[in-house]
Amino acid sequence: METVTNQIVLKVNDGSVVNAFTAKPSTAGTYPGIILLQEAFGVTPHIQGIAKRLAAEGYAVVAPELFHRTVAPGTELGYADWNAIMPHFSALTLEGMQADLTAAYAWLQEQDAVVKEKIGSIGFCLGGRVSFIANFTLPLSAAVSYYGGGTHTLVEHVKDVHAPQLFFWGGLDTHILPEHIGTVISAFKEHGKAYTNVVFGGADHAFNNDERPNHNADASAEAWAHTLAFFKNKLK
């Protein structure tokens, strides 16, 4: 399916503005919406590529720049430059991320071609955690988190999630430990919330990103197929 992309500016309820990358099918019709959440490096060409792939599958996608309060619009940070990344990462707040998510959701709701009650989220690394935040912040129909570090620190919010959550983790990931995953899944069980939990034993953190050294082609392909099936079941 052919797609069209655009750069837009969203007004956030805290008075700030956030740039966002959008992608949607070019053909007329109505489509579910997806909020796409970045890694810690910005809305990079890799993230934009994911937006285009989702649009080609029949979704309207919006990817807000989560570091907009501390960097200029369009800023991309190097994959290995953690000294530059950490001040912006550390400046994120739960309230700020929730405000950004609400702005992205509102934009999807304003689009005539978007099916209003069929909105999902997906995120990677930092964005994996933010996709979980989206699920307890917004009335979503589906949420996907790829190796969302720090999700285990937010389990008090599991009681408020709205939609089934699909988790992907790397079994070799030294940043997200098995006990962290266990904490998350135990909370979903405790509160009776729907989830699917997938651990790729031979994959490391960031296995989906083919621009990073930890890319694992098999895990990436299998996770993507599962993601598309999950979204199709929940959003279409």
Buried (B, 14 or more C-beta within 10 A) or exposed (E): EEBEBEEEEBEBEEEBEBBBBBBBBEEEEBBBBBBBBBBBBBBBEBBBEBBBBBBBBBBBBBBBBBBBBEBEBEBBBEBEEEEEBEEBBEEBEEEBBBBBBBBBBBBBEEBEBBBEEBBBBBBBBBBBBBBBBBBBBBEBBBBBBBBBBBBBEBBEBBEEBBBBBBBBBBBBBEEBEEEBBEBBBEBBEEEEBEBEBEBBEEBBBBBBBEEBEBBBEEBBEBBBEBBBEBBBEBBE
